[in-house]
Amino acid sequence: MSVEFDQENFRRAVLDIVETDHLFHLLKDVIDARRAAGVPDEALIAVLSRLRLDLQDEGREEDEEFVANGLDEITGW
């Protein structure tokens, strides 16, 4: 079964958390909701990896680390 995944919507949801709360449980909820909907981990990892690199390019170290924690949640690191 193929699941439609709106990458931009996911990215925006993560950025909303990054730019306001920095509450990990909210990030985990966004990730868990996509996983429960059947979105493959690889798709989530691709979006979060790109976002992490974008934040790194902008010199937003704290935000980059927060997104990296989301990647760790998916990969189990």
Residue frames relative to the residue before (quaternion, step in Angstrom):
aa qw qx qy qz dx dy dz
M 1.0000 0.0000 0.0000 0.0000 0.00 0.00 0.00
S 0.2674 -0.7695 0.5653 0.1296 3.55 -0.82 1.03
V 0.2084 -0.7789 0.5848 0.0888 3.54 -0.89 0.99
E 0.3770 -0.7014 0.5547 0.2414 3.55 -0.95 0.90
F 0.0789 -0.8076 0.5843 -0.0135 3.55 -0.75 1.11
D 0.2211 -0.7690 0.5914 0.0999 3.54 -0.61 1.19
Q 0.2769 -0.8097 0.4990 0.1368 3.53 -0.03 1.33
E 0.6638 0.5104 -0.3134 0.4479 3.59 0.92 -0.85
N 0.6293 0.5246 -0.3312 0.4680 3.59 1.04 -0.73
F 0.6441 0.5102 -0.3083 0.4794 3.57 1.00 -0.84
R 0.6468 0.5202 -0.3106 0.4632 3.57 0.91 -0.94
R 0.6640 0.5026 -0.2997 0.4655 3.58 0.90 -0.94
A 0.6403 0.5231 -0.3303 0.4552 3.61 0.95 -0.82
V 0.6607 0.4845 -0.3054 0.4852 3.58 0.98 -0.84
L 0.6598 0.5118 -0.3144 0.4515 3.59 0.89 -0.87
D 0.5993 0.5606 -0.3592 0.4444 3.59 1.05 -0.71
I 0.6660 0.4776 -0.2911 0.4935 3.57 1.00 -0.83
V 0.6380 0.5337 -0.3213 0.4526 3.58 0.95 -0.88
E 0.7546 0.4259 -0.2132 0.4513 3.56 0.86 -0.98
T 0.7451 0.3524 -0.2301 0.5174 3.60 1.21 -0.12
D 0.8809 0.1980 -0.0605 0.4257 3.53 0.05 -1.33
H 0.1181 -0.7956 0.5698 0.1687 3.56 0.92 -0.95
L 0.3961 0.6980 -0.4929 0.3360 3.57 1.07 0.74
F 0.4164 -0.7540 0.4498 0.2363 3.54 -0.47 1.23
H 0.6255 0.5457 -0.3680 0.4190 3.62 0.94 -0.71
L 0.6203 0.5210 -0.3542 0.4672 3.62 1.10 -0.53
L 0.6358 0.5099 -0.3224 0.4815 3.58 1.01 -0.78
K 0.6427 0.5196 -0.3140 0.4674 3.57 0.96 -0.87
D 0.6344 0.5345 -0.3281 0.4518 3.59 0.99 -0.80
V 0.6525 0.5065 -0.3109 0.4702 3.59 0.97 -0.86
I 0.6578 0.4955 -0.2992 0.4818 3.58 0.96 -0.88
D 0.6799 0.5027 -0.2950 0.4450 3.58 0.83 -0.99
A 0.6299 0.5377 -0.3358 0.4487 3.60 1.02 -0.77
R 0.6636 0.4843 -0.3083 0.4796 3.60 0.97 -0.82
R 0.6390 0.5165 -0.3293 0.4653 3.58 0.98 -0.80
A 0.6580 0.5123 -0.3067 0.4588 3.59 0.94 -0.88
A 0.6623 0.4932 -0.2991 0.4781 3.57 1.14 -0.62
G 0.5991 -0.6102 0.3394 0.3918 3.57 1.30 -0.02
V 0.4020 0.6951 -0.4987 0.3265 3.58 1.22 0.27
P 0.4510 -0.7031 0.4769 0.2735 3.61 -0.76 1.00
D 0.5980 -0.5809 0.4205 0.3580 3.56 -1.09 0.74
E 0.6169 0.5708 -0.3499 0.4137 3.59 0.99 -0.79
A 0.6507 0.5091 -0.3161 0.4664 3.60 1.02 -0.75
L 0.6502 0.4999 -0.3104 0.4806 3.58 1.01 -0.82
I 0.6415 0.5295 -0.3144 0.4574 3.56 0.97 -0.87
A 0.6421 0.5338 -0.3280 0.4419 3.59 0.94 -0.85
V 0.6786 0.4789 -0.2948 0.4724 3.60 0.89 -0.90
L 0.6868 0.4788 -0.2910 0.4629 3.58 0.85 -0.93
S 0.6287 0.5337 -0.3382 0.4533 3.60 1.02 -0.73
R 0.6554 0.5004 -0.3065 0.4754 3.57 0.95 -0.88
L 0.6535 0.5096 -0.3096 0.4663 3.57 0.96 -0.89
R 0.6318 0.5332 -0.3305 0.4553 3.59 0.96 -0.83
L 0.6667 0.4916 -0.2956 0.4758 3.58 0.95 -0.88
D 0.6254 0.5278 -0.3381 0.4648 3.60 1.01 -0.76
L 0.6637 0.4917 -0.3017 0.4762 3.58 0.94 -0.87
Q 0.6153 0.5390 -0.3353 0.4674 3.57 1.06 -0.76
D 0.6524 0.5194 -0.3051 0.4599 3.59 0.94 -0.91
E 0.6948 0.4566 -0.2595 0.4914 3.57 1.13 -0.68
G 0.4835 -0.6920 0.4176 0.3361 3.59 1.28 -0.01
R 0.4587 0.6805 -0.4384 0.3665 3.56 1.21 0.51
E 0.1337 -0.8655 0.4796 0.0543 3.53 0.59 1.25
E 0.6681 0.4978 -0.3112 0.4572 3.62 0.86 -0.89
D 0.6653 0.4904 -0.2971 0.4781 3.58 0.98 -0.84
E 0.6175 0.5458 -0.3315 0.4593 3.56 1.04 -0.80
E 0.6601 0.5095 -0.2979 0.4647 3.57 0.94 -0.91
F 0.6257 0.5411 -0.3313 0.4537 3.58 1.02 -0.78
V 0.6678 0.4767 -0.2901 0.4926 3.59 0.94 -0.90
A 0.6096 0.5463 -0.3471 0.4577 3.60 1.04 -0.72
N 0.6136 0.5363 -0.3447 0.4659 3.59 1.07 -0.67
G 0.6180 0.5261 -0.3380 0.4765 3.59 1.09 -0.63
L 0.6272 0.5180 -0.3270 0.4810 3.56 1.04 -0.76
D 0.6322 0.5312 -0.3244 0.4614 3.57 1.00 -0.84
E 0.6150 0.5575 -0.3417 0.4407 3.58 1.03 -0.77
I 0.6892 0.4738 -0.2716 0.4761 3.57 0.97 -0.87
T 0.7652 0.4036 -0.2088 0.4561 3.56 0.80 -1.01
G 0.4340 -0.7152 0.4475 0.3160 3.57 1.24 -0.35
W 0.3830 0.7323 -0.4821 0.2908 3.60 1.19 0.40
